Amino acid sequence: MIRALWTAASGMRAEQTAMDIIANNISNVNTIGFKRSRPDFEDLIYQVIKPAGVINIADAQIPTGIEIGHGTKLISTQRIFTVGDLQETGNKLDLAIQGDGFFKIKLGNQIVYTRNGAFKVDAQGRIVTSHGLPLEPEIIIPKEATDIFISNDGTVQVKLPDQPDGVVIGRIELVKFINPAGLHHIGRGLYEETAASGPPITGKPGENGFGYIEQGMLEMSNVKIVDEMVGLIIAQRAYEVNSKAIQAADEMLNIANNLRR
């Protein structure tokens, strides 16, 4: 009976973690470039009371044994990198990646990666994130520029008073990973590579499997409220059922304790 208490308790802990993950997904439903997480669970070790395949006293092989599990646990939280809905903004520095890829951002002495394309221009004319982190490779907008054009292949052009046809000042590069789910999320929509993600593969937008860049648009979160609400209900009901299992085990123990009264 004690086994049932601990087994159901492991289920309650697992569902509580699932609720935490779902709550984080829902809270970021309007976060630009956010990617939802999914909890993955696995069952725990089994106690083998009678192994399958043993020979009984009648010299016959037992086809199935007796195994009793000990509950469940969280094994991973997988980030789902499906493309979110694109929202048109009309802002020249709002960029969305239609397809696979990340923007490269310089953070101190390291390069990090993001899907958040809400860029700005700082006092030096550099294209930067909302936190002032520059795009890599660095692209500087001339102060006399009157307009900015960013093509689907990442080419950045500006219109100058003396050159109305436009001048190319740089090109935005994208990177991708063989296992993006292995990236380490460091917050603020930024990711850094890990041994699990593999090294970054740099490429030109629109070529070799990289997505296109869409100017004047932003990629919104890929969180689907309906799906998250369904997951929330399932987690809540599973938590409730596990609590009922603990209550039932406690009542059975109570009956056993009162047998001689």
Secondary structure as UniProt FT lines:
FT   HELIX           2..27
FT   TURN            28..30
FT   TURN            32..33
FT   STRAND          37..43
FT   STRAND          46..50
FT   TURN            52..53
FT   TURN            57..58
FT   STRAND          66..69
FT   STRAND          72..79
FT   STRAND          86..88
FT   TURN            92..93
FT   STRAND          94..98
FT   STRAND          102..107
FT   TURN            108..109
FT   STRAND          110..114
FT   STRAND          120..121
FT   TURN            123..124
FT   STRAND          126..128
FT   TURN            130..131
FT   STRAND          134..135
FT   TURN            143..144
FT   STRAND          147..150
FT   TURN            152..153
FT   STRAND          155..160
FT   TURN            161..162
FT   STRAND          163..171
FT   STRAND          174..176
FT   HELIX           180..182
FT   STRAND          184..187
FT   TURN            188..189
FT   STRAND          190..192
FT   TURN            195..197
FT   STRAND          201..203
FT   TURN            205..206
FT   TURN            208..209
FT   STRAND          212..215
FT   STRAND          217..219
FT   HELIX           225..257
FT   TURN            258..260
//
